[in-house]
Amino acid sequence: MATDDERQAYIDAMARARGYVLDYHKVMAKADFETLMAANALIESVYLRQRALDRRTKELIFITTLTVMRAGKGHIQSHIRAALDLGVTPQEILEAIEITLPEAGVVAFQVGFEAWREIVGAEGIEPTVTVFEGGSGVS
């Protein structure tokens, strides 16, 4: 059985390797450390280890797939932040999210778009004409 110090060291190592940890990582470190380590071993193999795809590309793929799956905004944002830290531009991230439109549709796109907009601080252009509260209801 792992000690509290070992669990803390593991979470800290995850944060250094990934650039983030999710809430479920933190809870699993305490609730079921062995399963967290097993799940993380898979992530280390396909995501963190340098293979044919570089980390920037992997982050864009994560952002796109999480958007398609309509993952929680915080999860998508953790990968947007990681991508930005790796030098991916806001425009590159937006284009990756836009790829979701043809296959997953507007609803999935809006999940990723909102996560992106909050992180990069993107602002829109307000109409100068009167509109109904919340827009027209047409996507």
N, C-alpha and C positions, 0 to 999 in steps of 0.2 A: 504494500500500500504506500502510495506516495505521500510525502510530507507536504505541509503547507508551503514550505520554502521551495520544494521541487515544483509544485504546481505554479507558484508565482514565477519561478525562473522560466518555466515552459511558456507561460503567457507572454512574458517579456520577450522571449526569443521569437515567438510568433509575431509580435508587434514589430520587432526589428526586421524580420524577414519579409513581412507583407507590407508594412507601413500602416497597418490598421489591425484591429481585432474587432469582431462583432460581439454583440451582447451574448449570443448563445455560446461563443467560445469561452467567455468569462464564467458563465454559469456551469457549463460542462466541465471546466477545469476543477470545479468544486464538487459537482454532482456525479460525474462519471468520467473521471480523468482518463481511464484506459480507452474508452470509446472516442474521446476527443483526440487522443494520440493516434488512434487507428485512422480516423477520418482525416486528420491533418497529414498523415503519411501519404495518402492519395493526393491531396492538394500539393504537397511538396513535390511529388513526382510529376504531375501534369502541369502545374502552374509555376512553382517557384524555381525548379531546376532548369538551368539553361539547356535548351534543346534546340530544335530547328527554328522555332518561333521565339522572337525576343519578347521581353517583358512588356514593352509598349504595345505590341500586337496582341498579346494575351489580355491585357487590360481592356483594349477596345472590344475584343471578343466577349469578355465577361460583361461589359457594359451592355452590349447588344443582346446577349442571351438573357441577362437579367431583366432587361426591358421587355423582351418578348414574353418572358415568363411572368411579367407584372410583379416582380419582386418588390419588397418594401423599399420605400424611397431611401432610407438610411443605408441599406445594403448597396443599392446602385451608387449612391453618393460616395461610399467608401472606395469604390473602384474608380469613380471619377476623380477623387482626390489623389489616389495612387497614380492614375494616369497623368494628371497634371504635374505631380512631383517627378515623374519620369520624363517630362518635357513634351508630352502630348499637348497639342494646342486645343483651346476650347472649340475651335472650328472643326478639328479632326474628330473630337468627341461627338459634337453635334451631328456630323456626317455619319458616324457609326450608329447613332440613335436613329437617324433618318432612314437607315437601311431597313429598320423594322416596319416601316409604313406599308410596303407592298404585301408582305407576308403576314404580319400580325395585326395590322390595322391601326387606326387613329387612337383607339382607347389605350392600347399597349404603348404606342409612341408617346402619348401624353404623360404616362407614368415616368418614362425615362427623361422626357423633355423637362418636366417640372423638377426632377432631381438635378439635372444639368443647370437649369436656369437659376436655381437657388445657389448652387456652388459657385458659378462663374459671375453671378450678379447681372445676368442679361436683362435688359429692359426693352419694353415694346414701344410702339407708337400708338398713342391714344387717338381714337377717332375724334373728329371735330364736329360730328353730327350726333344727335341724340340717339341712343340705342337703349334697348331694354336691359334691365339689370342682368348681368351675367352673359350678355350677348344674345344672339338670335336663337340659340338652341340648335343651330345647324353646324355640323362639324366641318 
